[in-house]
Amino acid sequence: MIFLALKTEDGRITGKISFYCRMLGISRQGFYKYLETKDHPWKYQDLADAMKEIASEDECNDTYGRIRMYQALCLKRPEGVSIPSERTVYRVMDQIGLSHRPKRRPNGITKADREAMKSDDLLKRDFHSDAPLEKCITDITEIPASNGKLYVSVIFDCFDLSVLGLAMETNMKADLCVHTLENALTAYPALEGAIIHSDRGTQYT
């Protein structure tokens, strides 16, 4: 479209428009629609500026994918910015060069025990919560260090993604998860009775 606009002086050289459109495989209607809107401000510019600001706040924020960026926008609520869906956030991130595609491991670090008793999936992929201390999620992450590996277990509240409990060890045995639960319950006694959702790794089952 940009090439066609340049070659025809924004459509003023009308004799060549049909030829260029046919060669480029585009419609004349599409070209004229482009001319109508090409000078209009981008409707996601405020959103893009807000995401760039979030990414620049910390050097680690450049690893944000669409989910974490969407969560950061929902927590920060930038003034005058309408927060769209996660899919739109991803599309805008891709357009402004903020897309992050991490090199994920094909398998998680926790392994399921096929013989262990499995708890029911009470959340059923519904991670939304209308009140705090009702639905929580937990997992273990591995942090490589110069002298070994550190394993961090965290419990997040689905209500606002705040950290309720945290524990760290140089191994990822079941005690790590137990300590995380104990720390969360000590900090938030009202957590008793809440749903704690995890994967089915041996540490949890």
BAZA-615507 format. One line per 3 residues: their letters; for each residue x, y, z of N, C-alpha, C. Coordinates in pm, 1 decimal, m for minus. Layout:
// BAZA-615507
A	X Y Z X Y Z X Y Z ~ ...
END
This chain:
// BAZA-615507
MIF	82.6 m119.7 0.0 0.0 0.0 0.0 87.1 126.2 0.0 ~ 193.9 125.1 80.6 282.8 241.2 86.4 348.7 262.8 m49.2 ~ 395.3 152.7 m112.4 457.3 160.6 m244.7 360.0 220.2 m345.9
LAL	236.5 171.9 m343.4 135.5 218.9 m438.4 105.5 367.4 m417.6 ~ 99.0 410.7 m291.8 72.4 551.4 m262.8 185.4 639.9 m313.9 ~ 310.0 594.6 m298.0 424.7 672.1 m345.3 426.5 681.5 m497.4
KTE	401.2 569.2 m562.8 409.5 564.5 m708.6 298.1 642.8 m776.4 ~ 184.6 657.7 m709.7 70.8 727.2 m770.8 42.7 860.9 m703.7 ~ 140.4 909.8 m623.1 123.2 1036.9 m552.6 m9.3 1038.6 m476.8
DGR	m23.6 939.4 m390.3 m144.7 922.6 m309.4 m270.9 914.4 m394.7 ~ m259.1 844.2 m508.0 m376.7 818.5 m590.6 m406.6 923.5 m694.3 ~ m323.6 1026.7 m704.0 m352.4 1132.7 m800.8 m321.1 1087.9 m944.6
ITG	m225.0 997.3 m961.7 m197.0 942.4 m1094.6 m286.4 819.7 m1111.2 ~ m406.5 842.5 m1156.1 m508.0 736.1 m1153.6 m488.9 632.3 m1261.4 ~ m420.5 668.0 m1367.9 m407.3 573.1 m1478.2 m327.9 448.7 m1442.7
KIS	m240.2 456.6 m1340.6 m154.8 343.3 m1306.9 m208.3 261.5 m1188.9 ~ m312.9 310.8 m1123.1 m359.9 243.5 m1002.7 m408.5 102.8 m1032.3 ~ m487.9 87.9 m1138.7 m540.5 m45.2 m1172.3 m427.6 m142.2 m1201.7
FYC	m325.5 m94.6 m1275.8 m212.3 m181.4 m1311.0 m135.7 m224.5 m1186.6 ~ m103.9 m127.7 m1099.8 m28.5 m161.3 m977.7 m108.2 m256.3 m887.8 ~ m236.0 m229.4 m872.0 m318.7 m315.4 m786.1 m321.7 m457.8 m839.2
RML	m333.4 m471.1 m973.9 m338.2 m604.5 m1033.2 m205.3 m677.0 m1014.2 ~ m94.2 m606.0 m1030.9 37.6 m667.9 m1016.5 67.7 m706.1 m871.2 ~ 19.1 m623.5 m777.5 46.8 m648.2 m635.4 m57.4 m738.9 m570.4
GIS	m163.3 m769.4 m643.8 m265.5 m859.8 m589.8 m350.1 m798.2 m480.8 ~ m377.5 m668.1 m491.4 m461.8 m600.4 m392.7 m579.3 m534.6 m464.7 ~ m682.1 m501.1 m390.4 m800.3 m438.9 m450.6 m787.5 m287.5 m448.0
RQG	m851.6 m222.8 m543.5 m851.7 m75.5 m545.9 m927.0 m21.1 m425.6 ~ m1033.8 m92.7 m384.1 m1108.6 m47.6 m267.6 m1019.2 m48.1 m143.2 ~ m937.3 m153.1 m131.4 m845.3 m160.2 m18.4 m744.3 m48.3 m19.8
FYK	m698.3 m13.3 m139.2 m601.2 96.1 m151.7 m663.2 229.4 m111.6 ~ m782.9 257.0 m159.0 m847.2 384.4 m125.4 m882.7 391.0 23.6 ~ m916.0 275.7 83.4 m940.7 273.7 228.5 m813.1 305.2 304.6
YLE	m700.5 253.7 252.2 m571.0 284.5 313.6 m542.3 434.1 308.0 ~ m573.7 497.6 193.7 m549.8 641.4 181.4 m632.4 721.2 282.0 ~ m755.1 674.3 310.6 m842.8 745.0 403.4 m791.3 740.8 546.7
TKD	m723.8 632.0 580.3 m685.9 612.2 721.1 m537.1 625.9 749.1 ~ m453.0 640.2 644.9 m308.3 632.6 667.3 m253.6 747.3 751.5 ~ m321.6 861.6 751.6 m273.5 975.1 831.1 m342.9 986.6 966.6
HPW	m433.7 894.4 994.8 m501.4 896.5 1124.3 m407.6 843.0 1233.1 ~ m416.7 894.7 1354.5 m332.1 840.5 1463.0 m368.1 695.8 1493.1 ~ m270.1 616.6 1529.1 m290.8 475.0 1561.8 m372.7 465.0 1689.2
KYQ	m479.7 387.3 1684.8 m570.3 382.7 1799.8 m507.4 314.4 1921.1 ~ m398.9 239.4 1902.0 m334.1 171.6 2013.8 m205.8 242.6 2058.4 ~ m187.0 368.3 2015.4 m63.2 436.6 2049.2 m46.0 456.4 2199.6
DLA	m153.7 495.2 2268.8 m144.7 513.1 2414.3 m112.6 381.5 2484.1 ~ m173.8 272.8 2435.6 m146.0 140.9 2491.6 m0.4 102.0 2466.6 ~ 47.9 127.3 2345.9 186.8 94.8 2313.0 283.9 174.0 2400.2
DAM	255.5 301.3 2423.2 342.3 383.6 2508.3 343.3 331.4 2652.1 ~ 226.3 287.9 2700.5 217.8 234.5 2837.4 298.6 106.3 2849.9 ~ 293.1 20.4 2748.8 367.8 m105.1 2753.2 518.1 m79.4 2743.8
KEI	558.7 17.0 2663.7 701.3 51.9 2654.8 750.9 104.4 2789.3 ~ 666.3 181.8 2857.8 704.3 234.1 2989.3 720.6 121.2 3090.3 ~ 629.8 23.0 3087.8 639.6 m92.1 3177.7 767.0 m170.4 3149.1
ASE	797.1 m189.5 3020.9 916.3 m266.3 2982.6 1045.0 m196.2 3024.3 ~ 1041.6 m61.5 3031.2 1162.5 13.5 3064.5 1180.3 36.2 3214.5 ~ 1078.2 0.4 3294.3 1086.2 24.6 3438.7 1192.5 m60.5 3506.7
DEC	1216.9 m180.1 3453.6 1315.0 m270.2 3512.6 1380.3 m349.2 3400.5 ~ 1508.5 m378.1 3415.1 1579.3 m449.0 3309.2 1526.5 m590.2 3287.1 ~ 1460.6 m645.6 3389.2 1403.5 m780.1 3375.4 1268.6 m778.9 3303.2
NDT	1208.1 m661.2 3290.4 1075.1 m654.0 3231.1 1075.5 m679.4 3080.8 ~ 1193.0 m680.0 3017.8 1196.3 m705.7 2874.5 1169.1 m852.5 2842.4 ~ 1155.5 m934.7 2946.6 1120.1 m1075.5 2926.1 969.9 m1097.4 2933.1
YGR	892.4 m992.3 2952.1 748.1 m1006.6 2965.2 686.7 m1059.1 2834.9 ~ 605.4 m1163.5 2848.1 522.2 m1209.0 2738.0 386.6 m1142.0 2747.7 ~ 293.1 m1187.3 2664.8 164.2 m1116.6 2659.7 87.4 m1131.7 2790.3
IRM	97.6 m1247.9 2856.6 21.1 m1267.9 2979.2 71.7 m1177.0 3089.8 ~ 204.4 m1173.2 3109.3 259.6 m1089.0 3215.7 241.0 m941.0 3184.3 ~ 249.7 m903.8 3055.8 226.6 m763.8 3019.0 80.8 m726.0 3044.4
YQA	m10.6 m817.2 3009.8 m153.0 m791.5 3034.1 m178.8 m776.4 3184.3 ~ m116.8 m863.9 3264.6 m133.1 m855.7 3409.2 m75.1 m725.5 3463.8 ~ 40.7 m685.0 3411.0 102.8 m559.6 3455.7 14.6 m439.7 3422.3
LCL	m47.5 m442.2 3304.9 m138.4 m333.7 3266.4 m259.8 m329.0 3358.4 ~ m313.6 m447.2 3390.6 m431.5 m452.9 3478.4 m398.9 m403.8 3618.5 ~ m276.9 m431.1 3667.0 m236.5 m385.8 3800.2 m206.0 m236.6 3802.6
KRP	m141.6 m188.6 3696.1 m98.7 m48.1 3692.7 m212.2 45.7 3654.1 ~ m299.5 m0.2 3563.8 m411.9 80.4 3515.9 m366.3 219.5 3470.9 ~ m286.0 228.4 3363.4 m237.9 360.4 3317.3 m353.7 453.5 3285.7
EGV	m340.6 578.1 3326.3 m448.1 675.0 3308.0 m474.6 699.6 3160.1 ~ m600.8 694.0 3122.3 m640.4 721.5 2984.9 m617.3 607.6 2888.0 ~ m578.1 491.9 2938.3 m550.4 376.6 2851.2 m657.6 270.3 2872.3
SIP	m723.2 232.2 2765.0 m821.7 124.5 2770.6 m748.5 m7.2 2748.6 ~ m761.6 m99.3 2843.3 m688.2 m226.1 2835.5 m771.8 m326.9 2757.4 ~ m722.4 m373.7 2642.2 m797.1 m469.0 2560.6 m773.4 m611.8 2605.7
SER	m804.6 m707.1 2520.5 m785.2 m848.0 2551.9 m636.8 m885.2 2543.7 ~ m603.6 m1002.7 2599.5 m466.0 m1051.8 2592.8 m419.6 m1064.7 2448.3 ~ m508.0 m1110.3 2362.0 m473.0 m1129.0 2221.1 m433.7 m997.7 2155.9
TVY	m509.0 m889.9 2187.1 m476.1 m758.8 2131.5 m346.3 m707.6 2190.2 ~ m323.9 m730.8 2319.9 m197.2 m691.8 2382.4 m80.6 m758.3 2310.3 ~ m96.0 m888.0 2279.9 9.5 m960.8 2208.7 34.0 m901.0 2069.8
RVM	m75.2 m868.3 1999.6 m62.8 m814.2 1864.2 8.0 m678.9 1864.8 ~ m27.2 m593.6 1961.7 37.5 m462.6 1971.5 184.5 m478.5 2011.6 ~ 212.2 m570.4 2104.8 351.3 m596.5 2143.7 434.4 m639.9 2024.0
DQI	375.3 m722.8 1938.1 445.6 m771.1 1819.4 473.6 m655.4 1723.1 ~ 378.5 m563.3 1710.2 395.1 m450.8 1618.6 501.8 m353.2 1665.3 ~ 519.1 m337.8 1796.2 617.2 m240.7 1846.1 748.0 m307.8 1887.8
GLS	760.0 m437.4 1860.3 886.6 m505.3 1884.2 910.7 m547.5 2027.6 ~ 803.3 m568.5 2105.6 820.3 m610.6 2245.0 791.7 m758.9 2264.7 ~ 761.5 m829.8 2156.7 727.4 m971.4 2171.1 846.2 m1049.0 2225.1
HRP	817.7 m1132.6 2322.8 922.5 m1215.3 2383.6 883.7 m1360.3 2367.1 ~ 968.8 m1436.4 2302.0 942.2 m1579.2 2281.4 1047.8 m1658.8 2356.4 ~ 1019.9 m1693.9 2481.8 1119.9 m1764.0 2563.2 1148.7 m1903.1 2510.4
KRR	1268.3 m1949.1 2537.0 1305.5 m2085.9 2500.2 1259.1 m2178.7 2612.6 ~ 1139.0 m2225.3 2598.0 1080.0 m2308.2 2703.0 1135.6 m2449.8 2699.0 ~ 1147.3 m2507.6 2815.1 1181.8 m2649.4 2820.9 1062.8 m2730.5 2770.0
PNG	1088.7 m2840.2 2699.7 975.6 m2920.7 2652.2 895.4 m2981.6 2766.9 ~ 959.1 m3001.4 2880.8 889.6 m3058.4 2996.7 916.2 m2971.9 3119.3 ~ 820.8 m2967.9 3210.6 840.7 m2892.8 3333.8 939.4 m2962.7 3425.3
ITK	982.7 m2891.4 3530.6 1082.2 m2951.5 3620.2 1017.3 m3048.6 3717.9 ~ 885.4 m3035.8 3739.6 817.6 m3132.3 3827.0 765.5 m3248.3 3743.4 ~ 776.8 m3368.1 3797.5 734.7 m3487.9 3726.4 618.8 m3554.6 3801.0
ADR	519.8 m3597.9 3725.0 402.0 m3660.7 3785.6 433.0 m3803.5 3827.6 ~ 373.8 m3843.1 3938.8 381.3 m3982.1 3985.7 249.9 m4049.7 3947.4 ~ 255.2 m4141.8 3852.4 134.0 m4204.3 3801.3 60.3 m4285.4 3907.9
EAM	132.3 m4330.1 4009.7 71.1 m4413.8 4112.7 10.8 m4331.6 4226.9 ~ 44.6 m4203.7 4233.4 m1.0 m4121.4 4346.0 m149.3 m4086.4 4332.6 ~ m212.8 m4059.6 4445.8 m352.6 m4017.8 4445.6 m362.9 m3877.6 4388.0
KSD	m455.3 m3858.6 4296.8 m473.3 m3729.7 4231.7 m590.5 m3655.0 4294.0 ~ m568.5 m3529.2 4329.2 m678.2 m3445.7 4379.1 m761.8 m3396.4 4262.2 ~ m887.1 m3365.5 4288.6 m975.0 m3313.5 4184.2 m928.9 m3174.5 4140.6
DLL	m949.6 m3144.5 4013.5 m919.9 m3011.0 3960.3 m1039.1 m2920.5 3990.4 ~ m1031.7 m2847.4 4100.2 m1145.5 m2766.1 4144.9 m1159.8 m2636.7 4064.8 ~ m1049.6 m2585.8 4009.5 m1056.8 m2459.0 3936.1 m1103.1 m2477.7 3792.3
KRD	m1064.9 m2589.2 3730.3 m1104.5 m2618.0 3591.8 m1071.7 m2501.4 3499.0 ~ m948.6 m2454.2 3508.9 m893.3 m2346.2 3425.5 m957.9 m2210.5 3451.4 ~ m1039.3 m2197.9 3552.8 m1099.4 m2068.3 3586.7 m1013.8 m2003.7 3696.3
FHS	m919.3 m1921.2 3657.3 m826.8 m1860.8 3752.1 m871.0 m1721.4 3797.8 ~ m993.7 m1685.3 3766.0 m1046.2 m1555.8 3810.8 m1104.9 m1569.8 3951.6 ~ m1080.6 m1469.0 4033.8 m1136.5 m1469.2 4169.0 m1191.7 m1330.7 4201.1
DAP	m1310.9 m1327.0 4259.3 m1374.4 m1199.3 4294.2 m1334.5 m1149.9 4432.9 ~ m1265.3 m1232.1 4509.4 m1226.2 m1194.9 4645.3 m1089.5 m1255.3 4676.6 ~ m1014.6 m1193.2 4766.5 m882.9 m1247.1 4801.7 m893.0 m1371.6 4889.7
LEK	m786.1 m1450.0 4887.5 m770.2 m1566.5 4975.5 m876.9 m1673.6 4953.1 ~ m923.5 m1684.5 4829.1 m1019.7 m1789.4 4795.3 m963.0 m1889.1 4695.3 ~ m895.4 m1838.7 4594.5 m830.7 m1923.2 4493.7 m682.9 m1887.1 4485.3
CIT	m597.5 m1988.6 4489.3 m453.4 m1964.8 4482.6 m388.9 m2065.1 4387.7 ~ m277.3 m2026.2 4332.2 m200.7 m2115.1 4245.1 m57.3 m2121.9 4296.1 ~ 7.3 m2234.9 4273.8 144.0 m2252.6 4322.7 225.9 m2333.4 4222.9
DIT	355.1 m2309.9 4224.0 445.8 m2385.6 4137.7 588.4 m2364.9 4187.5 ~ 678.8 m2441.4 4128.5 821.3 m2432.8 4161.0 895.5 m2385.4 4037.2 ~ 991.4 m2296.1 4056.6 1076.6 m2254.6 3945.1 1222.2 m2278.0 3981.6
EIP	1301.6 m2302.3 3880.6 1444.2 m2331.6 3899.4 1526.5 m2211.7 3854.9 ~ 1618.5 m2167.1 3941.4 1704.3 m2052.7 3909.3 1849.8 m2098.9 3906.8 ~ 1912.6 m2102.5 3790.1 2053.7 m2141.4 3783.2 2142.1 m2035.3 3849.6
ASN	2241.5 m2080.2 3924.5 2336.3 m1989.9 3989.6 2478.0 m2039.9 3962.8 ~ 2576.3 m1957.9 3996.2 2715.2 m1994.0 3967.1 2761.2 m2114.1 4047.7 ~ 2699.3 m2137.3 4163.7 2742.4 m2248.8 4248.8 2635.1 m2356.6 4264.9
GKL	2540.5 m2362.9 4170.6 2436.4 m2464.8 4178.5 2301.8 m2410.7 4133.4 ~ 2196.0 m2472.8 4180.5 2060.8 m2431.9 4143.6 1980.3 m2397.3 4268.2 ~ 1896.2 m2296.0 4254.1 1806.3 m2255.8 4361.7 1663.9 m2284.1 4315.9
YVS	1586.8 m2346.2 4401.6 1447.0 m2376.5 4369.2 1356.3 m2289.2 4454.4 ~ 1268.2 m2217.6 4388.8 1178.2 m2123.4 4455.2 1034.5 m2170.9 4437.0 ~ 962.9 m2184.5 4546.5 821.8 m2222.7 4544.7 738.8 m2104.0 4592.1
VIF	635.3 m2070.8 4517.1 555.4 m1951.3 4546.3 406.8 m1984.3 4537.5 ~ 328.2 m1920.9 4623.0 182.4 m1927.3 4614.4 130.8 m1788.9 4578.4 ~ 53.4 m1780.8 4469.8 m5.4 m1654.3 4424.9 m155.6 m1655.4 4450.3
DCF	m208.4 m1538.5 4482.3 m352.6 m1522.5 4497.6 m411.8 m1490.0 4360.9 ~ m510.8 m1567.0 4316.0 m573.2 m1541.7 4186.0 m645.6 m1406.9 4181.4 ~ m676.2 m1351.6 4297.7 m750.3 m1225.1 4301.9 m668.4 m1110.7 4243.3
DLS	m542.0 m1098.5 4285.2 m458.5 m987.5 4237.6 m313.8 m1029.0 4210.5 ~ m288.4 m1160.1 4208.8 m155.2 m1215.4 4182.4 m52.2 m1176.0 4287.1 ~ m97.0 m1137.1 4405.0 m2.8 m1107.1 4512.0 58.2 m1236.9 4564.8
VLG	180.2 m1226.2 4616.6 250.3 m1343.2 4670.6 204.8 m1365.2 4814.2 ~ 149.9 m1482.9 4841.7 101.9 m1515.1 4976.0 205.6 m1593.2 5056.7 ~ 282.4 m1673.3 4988.3 383.4 m1753.2 5057.1 497.7 m1785.3 4963.4
LAM	618.3 m1800.7 5021.4 735.8 m1825.4 4939.0 837.2 m1904.0 5020.5 ~ 906.6 m1995.3 4954.2 1013.5 m2070.4 5018.9 1120.6 m2102.2 4916.3 ~ 1244.5 m2114.6 4962.7 1357.2 m2143.1 4872.8 1443.6 m2253.1 4931.5
ETN	1490.5 m2341.7 4845.7 1578.9 m2450.1 4887.4 1676.0 m2480.6 4773.4 ~ 1779.7 m2557.0 4804.8 1871.6 m2603.0 4701.0 1825.5 m2735.0 4640.0 ~ 1710.0 m2785.0 4682.8 1649.1 m2903.2 4622.9 1499.9 m2875.8 4608.9
MKA	1432.6 m2962.8 4535.5 1288.0 m2940.4 4516.1 1207.9 m3059.6 4566.7 ~ 1239.4 m3099.3 4687.7 1165.2 m3207.1 4752.2 1032.5 m3154.4 4804.9 ~ 949.1 m3245.0 4852.6 814.8 m3207.7 4898.7 819.7 m3107.5 5013.7
DLC	926.6 m3111.6 5095.1 937.5 m3018.0 5207.0 933.7 m2873.1 5159.9 ~ 985.1 m2848.1 5040.0 982.6 m2712.1 4986.3 839.1 m2662.1 4972.5 ~ 750.1 m2748.7 4923.1 610.0 m2710.5 4906.7 540.4 m2696.7 5042.3
VHT	575.1 m2784.1 5134.3 517.2 m2777.1 5269.1 554.6 m2645.3 5335.8 ~ 681.9 m2605.7 5325.8 727.3 m2479.2 5385.4 655.6 m2360.1 5322.3 ~ 631.1 m2369.5 5190.9 560.1 m2260.4 5123.7 419.6 m2244.9 5179.0
LEN	350.3 m2356.5 5196.4 215.5 m2353.2 5253.7 216.4 m2301.7 5396.9 ~ 313.8 m2347.1 5476.2 323.3 m2301.4 5615.3 349.5 m2151.4 5622.3 ~ 438.1 m2102.0 5536.5 468.3 m1958.8 5535.9 347.0 m1876.2 5495.0
ALT	271.1 m1927.7 5396.9 151.5 m1856.0 5353.3 46.2 m1852.8 5463.5 ~ 28.0 m1964.5 5531.9 m72.9 m1971.0 5637.5 m33.1 m1886.6 5757.6 ~ 97.6 m1879.2 5784.2 144.4 m1793.2 5894.1 118.5 m1646.7 5863.3
AYP	144.1 m1607.9 5738.5 124.7 m1468.0 5698.4 m23.0 m1433.2 5681.5 ~ m102.7 m1531.7 5636.7 m244.9 m1506.8 5610.4 m327.2 m1619.4 5672.1 ~ m358.0 m1612.3 5800.9 m436.8 m1718.6 5866.1 m572.4 m1742.7 5799.3
ALE	m628.4 m1638.2 5736.8 m758.7 m1653.0 5671.3 m750.3 m1737.6 5544.9 ~ m629.6 m1778.0 5508.0 m612.0 m1862.0 5389.8 m666.7 m2003.3 5411.3 ~ m683.1 m2043.3 5535.6 m733.9 m2177.7 5564.5 m870.6 m2197.4 5499.3
GAI	m882.8 m2305.7 5423.7 m1006.8 m2333.2 5352.3 m1004.6 m2290.5 5207.4 ~ m898.1 m2220.1 5165.1 m888.8 m2174.7 5026.1 m850.4 m2291.0 4933.9 ~ m873.7 m2273.5 4805.8 m830.1 m2369.9 4704.7 m687.2 m2337.2 4665.4
IHS	m597.7 m2435.7 4675.4 m459.4 m2419.9 4630.2 m441.8 m2509.9 4508.5 ~ m419.1 m2450.3 4392.6 m409.5 m2525.6 4267.3 m262.5 m2542.4 4227.9 ~ m223.2 m2665.7 4198.8 m86.1 m2693.9 4155.2 m91.3 m2792.8 4039.9
DRG	26.7 m2824.7 3984.7 30.7 m2934.6 3888.7 32.2 m3067.2 3966.5 ~ 49.4 m3176.5 3896.8 45.8 m3307.6 3963.1 185.7 m3366.4 3978.7 ~ 282.7 m3279.7 4000.4 417.3 m3326.4 4027.0 424.8 m3402.6 4159.5
TQY	525.0 m3483.7 4173.1 538.1 m3568.3 4292.2 547.7 m3486.6 4420.9 ~ 602.5 m3365.1 4410.7 615.0 m3282.5 4530.4 477.9 m3247.0 4588.3 ~ 377.2 m3236.6 4502.4 243.3 m3198.8 4547.9 156.7 m3320.9 4577.6
T	169.4 m3426.1 4497.7 81.4 m3542.8 4518.7 131.3 m3628.8 4634.5
END
